[in-house]
Amino acid sequence: MRMKRILSIMMILLAIMTFAGCGKKGKQAMSQNIAIPVVTEKANTGSINRTTVINGTIAPKEEIILMSKIASQVVAVPFSVGDTVEKGQTVLKLDDTTFALQVKQAAASLAISQAQTSAKAVLDNAKAELERYKSLYESGAVSEQLLDQKQLAYTSAVSQYQVSLAQMDQGQAMLDIAQDNLNNTVLVSPITGVITARNIDPGEMASPAAPALTISNVDQVIVKANLTESEIGKVQLNQKVRVEVASGVEQVFEGEITSINPAASAQSKVYPIEINIENANHVLKAGMFARVTIELEKKENVMVLPKTALVNKEDGETKIVYVTQKNTAKEENWIVKEREVQVGLEGEETVEILKGIKEGETVVISGQLLLSDGTEVTLKSRGEQ
């Protein structure tokens, strides 16, 4: 009885092992017979570009820091931060009492100086006398001594006239300075823009050493960014670029390169550039961080494929793609053939194929992970479920 039980157990174990072996072979056979679905695309010629993405900071296109030229008490500051001002509009008024008095005083001094001077008349008379005595001396009517006296009188009159002119010039200069100081009690905006900083209030003392107001024209803004040595030679003035900001503004802006520094920064060894952006709605603010996409290279009429078509070989350098062709054993089915390719310019999503693919060939762009040379596949075009 015991022997029969042992034999029964052995037979059961043998049956299980046999069944398991048949199952493995069945799976292998099944996997060999199942075609792998892949997404394909025909290789065609087209354009491709290489871009770089750099970060920068937005600044006003035009910014003016107003400082008083004189020391005086502030009477009025008509605008606050955020207000818009027009070019020529008064933005700061200082006490002008002292400066108005100085103008009156300087004007009066100049008028007195002009009224009291007789140097011009003396000079004219001395000149006329000298000319008359020269004629008399030549005819022998007067002595040389008298002629010398008239010459000396004329020379003295010239000196007195020059002193008189200098005094009047000095008086006019003092009047001009006083008038300039009076004019400087009113500060006007040299540009149309927005008040972005106000550092002074009525009652405080304005000083030539302290900024009073900052006015920025933000109808246009610039992005200040940097390019590397390998990039700087591939951009040019007036080139259009794509600008995005990370401050919740979803709009994409078109910028234009307006400045390229020909010399690298001594510390960072990068090349500063400036990019101009129209900002009529004032969406872009000074200080925002910008992401700039710049086209460095572009090629037309070259063979291009999606980057997803490329597969790296084990050596990490060789690149291949899988090209589909009819299965000679089963005409209704397809297989893939491994093809080594040489790549050129790489874009964001596509790559230039220099060698290895002909136009019109069908290439696998998705599903390559399960493929090897000769694998049977079913074809799907891009977007097909």
C-alpha positions in Angstrom: 0.0 0.0 0.0 2.8 2.3 1.0 4.7 1.5 -2.2 1.6 2.3 -4.3 1.2 5.7 -2.6 4.8 6.6 -3.3 4.4 5.6 -7.0 1.3 7.7 -7.3 3.1 10.8 -5.8 6.0 10.3 -8.2 3.6 10.1 -11.2 1.9 13.3 -10.1 5.2 15.2 -9.8 6.3 14.0 -13.2 3.0 15.2 -14.7 3.4 18.6 -13.2 7.0 19.0 -14.4 6.0 17.9 -17.9 3.1 20.4 -17.9 5.3 23.2 -16.7 7.8 22.5 -19.5 5.2 22.5 -22.1 3.9 25.8 -20.7 7.2 27.6 -21.1 7.6 26.3 -24.6 4.1 27.5 -25.4 4.8 31.0 -24.1 8.0 31.2 -26.1 6.2 30.1 -29.2 3.4 32.5 -28.5 5.8 35.4 -28.0 7.5 34.6 -31.3 4.3 34.6 -33.2 2.9 37.8 -31.8 3.7 41.0 -33.8 4.7 44.0 -31.7 2.7 47.1 -32.4 4.8 50.2 -33.2 4.2 53.8 -34.2 5.8 54.8 -37.5 6.5 57.8 -39.6 7.9 58.3 -43.1 11.3 60.0 -43.3 11.0 63.3 -45.1 13.0 66.4 -45.8 12.2 69.6 -43.9 13.6 72.4 -41.8 15.3 72.1 -38.4 16.7 74.6 -36.0 18.8 74.6 -32.8 17.9 76.9 -30.0 19.2 77.9 -26.7 17.2 78.9 -23.6 18.7 81.6 -21.3 17.4 83.4 -18.3 17.4 87.1 -17.8 15.9 90.0 -15.8 13.4 92.5 -17.1 14.2 96.2 -16.7 12.6 99.4 -18.0 13.7 100.5 -21.5 14.1 104.0 -20.1 14.6 105.0 -16.5 15.3 108.4 -15.0 16.4 109.2 -11.4 15.6 112.8 -10.5 17.7 114.7 -8.0 17.4 118.3 -7.0 20.3 120.5 -8.1 19.8 122.8 -5.1 19.1 122.4 -1.4 15.7 123.7 -0.5 12.6 122.6 1.4 10.0 120.6 -0.6 6.7 122.4 -1.1 4.8 119.8 -3.1 5.1 116.3 -4.6 2.0 115.9 -6.8 2.5 112.3 -7.7 2.7 108.9 -5.9 4.3 105.6 -6.8 2.4 104.1 -9.7 1.1 107.3 -11.2 1.7 108.1 -14.8 3.4 111.4 -15.7 3.8 113.2 -19.0 7.1 114.6 -20.4 7.5 118.2 -19.1 5.0 117.8 -16.3 6.0 119.2 -12.8 6.8 116.4 -10.4 8.5 118.3 -7.6 8.2 121.9 -6.3 10.7 123.5 -3.9 10.6 126.7 -1.9 11.7 129.5 -4.2 11.6 132.5 -1.8 15.4 132.9 -1.4 16.2 132.2 -5.0 13.6 134.7 -6.3 15.2 137.4 -4.1 18.6 136.5 -5.4 17.4 137.0 -9.0 16.0 140.4 -8.2 19.3 141.4 -6.4 21.5 140.2 -9.3 19.3 141.9 -11.9 19.4 145.2 -10.0 23.2 145.0 -9.7 23.6 144.4 -13.4 21.3 147.3 -14.2 23.3 149.7 -12.0 26.5 148.5 -13.6 25.2 149.1 -17.1 23.8 152.5 -16.2 26.8 153.9 -14.5 29.5 152.9 -17.0 30.9 155.6 -19.2 33.9 153.6 -20.3 32.6 153.2 -23.8 32.2 156.9 -24.3 35.6 157.6 -22.9 37.1 155.0 -25.2 35.4 156.5 -28.3 36.6 160.0 -27.4 40.2 158.8 -26.7 40.3 157.0 -30.0 39.0 160.1 -31.9 41.6 162.3 -30.2 44.4 159.9 -31.0 43.4 159.9 -34.7 43.2 163.7 -34.9 46.6 164.1 -33.2 48.2 161.6 -35.6 47.1 163.8 -38.5 48.4 167.0 -36.8 51.7 165.3 -36.0 52.2 164.2 -39.6 51.6 167.8 -40.8 54.0 169.2 -38.1 51.3 171.0 -36.2 51.9 169.2 -32.8 54.9 167.7 -31.1 55.6 164.0 -30.7 55.2 164.5 -26.9 51.6 165.5 -27.3 51.0 162.5 -29.6 52.4 160.2 -27.0 50.1 161.7 -24.4 47.0 160.9 -26.6 48.3 157.4 -27.2 48.6 156.8 -23.4 45.1 158.2 -22.8 43.7 155.8 -25.5 45.5 152.8 -24.0 44.1 153.7 -20.5 40.6 154.1 -22.0 40.8 150.6 -23.5 41.8 149.1 -20.2 39.0 150.8 -18.4 36.5 149.7 -21.0 37.7 146.0 -20.7 37.3 146.2 -16.9 33.8 147.6 -17.4 32.9 144.8 -19.7 34.2 142.2 -17.3 32.2 143.7 -14.5 29.0 143.5 -16.6 29.8 140.0 -17.6 30.2 139.1 -14.0 26.9 140.7 -13.2 25.2 138.9 -16.0 26.7 135.6 -14.8 25.5 136.2 -11.3 22.0 136.9 -12.7 22.2 133.7 -14.8 23.2 131.6 -11.8 20.4 133.1 -9.6 17.9 132.5 -12.4 19.1 128.9 -12.9 18.7 128.2 -9.2 15.2 129.7 -9.3 14.3 127.5 -12.3 15.6 124.5 -10.4 13.0 124.9 -7.7 10.6 123.2 -10.2 11.5 119.7 -11.3 9.8 118.4 -14.4 9.8 114.9 -15.9 12.1 114.5 -18.9 10.1 111.5 -20.1 6.6 110.1 -20.2 6.5 107.2 -17.7 5.5 105.9 -14.3 6.7 106.9 -10.9 8.4 103.8 -9.6 10.1 105.3 -6.5 9.4 108.4 -4.4 11.9 109.2 -1.7 10.8 112.6 -0.5 7.7 114.3 1.0 6.6 117.9 1.5 8.4 119.6 4.3 11.6 117.6 3.9 14.8 119.1 2.6 15.8 118.2 -1.0 19.5 117.6 -1.5 21.7 117.3 -4.6 23.1 114.1 -3.1 19.8 112.3 -2.6 17.5 110.8 -5.3 14.0 112.3 -5.1 12.0 110.4 -7.7 12.5 107.6 -10.2 10.5 107.6 -13.4 10.4 104.6 -15.7 9.1 104.3 -19.2 7.6 100.8 -19.3 5.9 101.0 -22.6 9.0 99.1 -23.7 11.1 96.9 -21.5 14.4 95.1 -22.0 15.6 91.7 -20.9 19.2 91.7 -19.7 20.8 88.3 -20.3 24.0 86.6 -21.2 25.3 84.2 -23.9 28.3 81.9 -23.8 31.3 82.0 -26.1 29.8 79.2 -28.2 26.5 81.0 -28.7 27.5 84.6 -29.1 28.7 84.2 -32.7 25.4 82.7 -33.8 23.1 85.6 -32.9 22.7 89.0 -34.5 21.2 92.4 -33.9 17.4 92.7 -34.6 17.0 89.0 -34.4 13.5 88.0 -33.1 13.3 85.8 -30.0 10.7 84.2 -27.8 10.2 85.5 -24.2 8.2 84.0 -21.4 8.0 85.0 -17.7 7.5 82.9 -14.7 5.3 85.4 -12.8 1.9 83.9 -13.7 1.8 85.7 -17.1 0.9 83.0 -19.6 1.4 85.3 -22.6 4.3 84.6 -24.9 6.1 87.8 -26.0 8.2 88.5 -29.1 11.5 90.2 -28.4 14.2 91.7 -30.5 17.9 91.6 -29.8 19.0 95.3 -29.6 22.4 95.1 -28.0 25.2 92.6 -28.1 28.3 93.3 -26.1 31.4 92.4 -28.1 33.5 91.8 -25.0 32.9 89.1 -22.4 32.5 89.9 -18.7 35.9 89.7 -17.0 34.5 87.6 -14.1 31.9 85.3 -15.6 33.3 85.2 -19.2 29.8 85.6 -20.7 28.6 88.1 -23.2 25.8 90.5 -22.1 22.9 91.1 -24.5 19.7 93.2 -24.3 16.4 92.2 -25.8 13.6 94.8 -26.4 10.0 93.9 -25.8 6.8 96.0 -26.5 4.9 96.3 -23.3 1.9 98.6 -24.2 -0.4 97.0 -21.5 2.3 97.1 -18.9 2.0 93.4 -18.2 5.7 93.0 -17.8 7.2 94.5 -14.7 10.7 95.5 -13.8 12.5 92.8 -11.9 10.6 89.8 -13.4 12.6 86.8 -14.4 12.4 86.0 -18.1 13.0 82.8 -20.1 14.3 83.6 -23.5 14.5 81.1 -26.4 16.9 82.1 -29.2 17.5 80.4 -32.5 21.2 79.7 -33.0 21.1 77.6 -36.2 18.6 76.6 -38.9 18.8 74.3 -41.9 16.3 73.8 -44.8 15.6 70.8 -47.0 17.4 68.3 -44.8 16.4 64.8 -43.7 14.7 65.0 -40.3 13.2 62.5 -37.9 11.6 62.8 -34.4 14.2 62.3 -31.7 12.1 59.5 -30.4 13.2 57.4 -33.4 16.8 57.2 -32.2 18.0 54.3 -30.1 21.5 54.3 -28.5 23.5 51.2 -28.7 25.4 49.7 -25.8 28.6 51.7 -26.6 26.7 54.9 -25.9 27.8 56.5 -29.2 26.3 54.5 -32.0 22.8 55.5 -32.9 20.3 53.3 -34.8 16.7 53.4 -36.0 14.4 50.7 -37.0 13.2 50.7 -40.6 10.1 48.7 -41.5 9.9 46.3 -44.5 7.7 43.5 -45.7 8.3 40.1 -44.2 9.5 37.9 -47.1 8.2 34.8 -45.2 4.8 36.3 -44.6 4.0 38.9 -47.2 1.0 40.3 -45.2 3.3 41.0 -42.2 6.1 43.5 -41.5 9.4 43.2 -39.8 12.0 45.8 -38.7 15.6 46.1 -39.8 18.2 47.8 -37.6 19.9 50.8 -39.4 22.8 52.8 -38.1 22.5 56.5 -38.7 24.7 59.6 -38.5 23.0 62.6 -36.9 23.6 66.3 -37.5 21.8 69.3 -36.0 19.5 68.6 -33.1 16.4 70.6 -32.4 13.9 70.5 -29.6 11.9 67.5 -30.9 13.6 66.6 -34.2 17.1 65.6 -35.4 18.9 65.9 -38.7 19.9 62.6 -40.3 23.1 63.0 -42.3 23.5 59.3 -43.3 21.6 56.0 -43.0 18.0 56.9 -44.1 16.4 57.6 -47.4 13.5 59.9 -48.0 10.2 58.0 -47.9 11.4 55.1 -45.7 9.1 54.2 -42.8 10.8 54.5 -39.4 9.6 53.4 -36.0 9.3 56.4 -33.7 7.6 54.6 -30.7 7.8 51.1 -29.4 11.4 50.3 -30.1 12.3 49.0 -26.6 11.0 45.5 -27.5 12.6 45.4 -31.0 15.6 43.8 -32.4 16.7 43.2 -36.0 14.1 41.1 -37.7 11.3 41.5 -35.1 7.8 41.2 -36.6 5.6 44.3 -36.1 2.3 45.8 -36.8 2.3 49.3 -38.0 0.5 52.4 -36.6 0.9 55.9 -37.8 1.3 58.8 -35.4 -1.9 59.6 -33.6 -3.4 56.2 -34.4 -4.8 54.3 -31.3 
